[in-house]
Amino acid sequence: MGLSKKHKGLILDPLADNNPVTIQVLGICSALAITAQLKPSIIMAISVVFVLGLGNVIISLMRNVIPSKIRIIVQLIVVATLVIIVDQVLKAYAYQLSKQLGAFIGLIITNCIIMGRFEAFALGNKPWPAFLDGIGNAAGYGILLIIVAFFRELLGAGTLFGAKVLGDPIEKTGLYSIGYENNGFMVLSPMALIVVGIIIWVQRSKNKALIEDH
């Protein structure tokens, strides 16, 4: 199935000029919580892509039969069911990672991006556009998480996916042999906000149209 310009926009716009984190400022809590390391950030990103992509399709298919008064309850049931599936799959095939993510997988249920796309798009559009919108917004969220985690793990611990890439800080090899030291602040949650803030600044400096008028 080919993608029209409009359909391509549903996927590509959230990756840049309408990113749900940097532009809409949604999903910030998980950016603080799980971006100290790259691996859990990637798993969280994949989980959100699954939940939002499939969830948008389900809500779209049900959009004409959901009573408006209980639509939020229905949306919560759909997202909770999908999150339970993700949680059980992780426990079955990646138990240690599931323990590391802990309650944050469950908190996907309350992710503003997911409920926002259900309400703003899936309820008013057909399944195919709803699916593309879900994939696009989840990918935009996931890419931001991965970028933040990349810099936090690399600069905070000198590792990527747990592997030492800058050398050994104890034996003073690699960059550590010339006096480099890990920035311990990078593994603290507030640094996630600072890194996100820097990304927002870079994005707006390149595209002045994104700067809000006050």
Number of C-alpha atoms within 10 A of each C-alpha: 3 6 10 9 8 10 15 15 15 21 21 20 16 24 22 14 17 16 23 26 23 25 16 12 12 18 19 19 15 18 24 22 15 24 29 26 23 24 19 20 26 19 19 24 21 15 22 29 22 18 26 30 24 21 28 34 24 20 27 23 18 16 19 11 9 17 11 11 8 9 18 15 11 16 22 16 13 18 25 19 15 20 23 15 14 21 20 13 13 19 14 11 10 12 14 12 14 21 13 12 19 13 11 16 21 15 13 23 23 13 17 16 24 27 21 13 20 28 16 11 19 27 23 14 18 16 21 15 21 29 23 23 29 31 24 25 28 29 24 25 26 25 18 24 28 22 17 26 29 21 22 28 24 24 19 21 24 23 21 19 13 13 11 14 14 21 17 15 18 8 9 15 14 15 15 17 15 9 10 15 16 17 14 12 14 22 22 14 17 12 18 27 15 14 19 20 13 13 16 17 14 11 17 17 12 9 11 9 10 14 12 7 5 3
